[in-house]
């Protein structure tokens, strides 16, 4: 400022007529230029509700605005220097206009910097929220696959248990029948020995009819006992297997409850992330409205 004042106080070397013409033309051009700059500076800058450009484009726009403002200020400074050099009486007016333009330029630079910082913060928060949502989606799909695998494994195990139960029942029935046949074989061998020893004393007709009736009675009793034993054994086995199955189901249900609790915590985190995103959007909109 002091250098400009000293340069303005110096006397020009050109003739007086040229000095008056140059001072009049330069003063008119500087006043028109200052009025246009005032209008552009006081006009409100339109802003969108949400940033549609990336931070790199915002930085490019910032640099372009800064270069434009610097060129405008440099041209205005050159013209003001020429006008100051031409006319001594308009020095104070030009200095005030230069200070006003400088203040407007600094305000514009501050606004552009704040806009760029706000856009960068919004983009970072948006990326973080999208990352959290994507991680939650991956975790849910993973847990869903685990749950489906456990469900398939449960059905396979239940079918295998049923097959094993049927095989055990058949094996037990075969063992009971085998024992009864062994008993029948022993009784029949005793019968043949008794028949052979008493063949000379008793008639063959009496021996055959009496022993066959006795054997049929014993065989019928064996069948009844076999049925009773098989029924009791089947009931006991079914009760034991049902108890084992209930225990396994309880274990699976506990695991599923734990997974559901984890899902619930994850949903709470997702809700918090959504509320945070909504609050950030509201703050961004309010900031835009204030500006």
Helices and strands as residue ranges (DSSP letters): H 2-9, H 16-42, H 55-86, H 91-197, H 204-290
